[in-house]
Amino acid sequence: MTDETQTVEMIQTEPGADADDWAAAMAEQAPGAAAELPEVEPAPEAVTQRASFPELRPEVGQGAYGDQLDLVMDIPVTLSVELGRTKIQIRELLQLAQGSVVDLDRLAGEPMDVLVNGFLIARGEVVLVNEKFGIRLTDIVSPTERARRLG
């Protein structure tokens, strides 16, 4: 072997070997290149303090609740009006043609259901305004009834 060739010895350590064993192994791998490791002083014990934040509550006259409501005002929802429902078999569905009549579970003149994202929020009657259909709300479903229908 020449002076330029260095021999690397494999050192097997047992689990739980401490840092001194690793330092010795590193020193053996590069003879002459190992410098003494500087001593590291242990860090002083850290002092912890509890963070203090002001309590979040709406201020009178500031419209805090209105500001929170503004966050959801631009979220799009789907509003639909349901004339009625029925269940039919696929055989009957395939037999439908132009001019076929499908019986619904509602009577003529009965209020229509107004749904937002599939949830009933109101009932109303159909109106015609400037040759377009619309709905005049006649009954708003109470929040307690809405919650009851969800469960």
Secondary structure as GFF3:
##gff-version 3
##sequence-region A 1 151
A	DSSP	alpha_helix	19	29	.	.	.	ID=ss1
A	DSSP	alpha_helix	64	70	.	.	.	ID=ss2
A	DSSP	beta_strand	79	82	.	.	.	ID=ss3
A	DSSP	alpha_helix	90	94	.	.	.	ID=ss4
A	DSSP	beta_strand	112	116	.	.	.	ID=ss5
A	DSSP	beta_strand	119	129	.	.	.	ID=ss6
A	DSSP	beta_strand	132	140	.	.	.	ID=ss7
A	DSSP	alpha_helix	143	150	.	.	.	ID=ss8
###
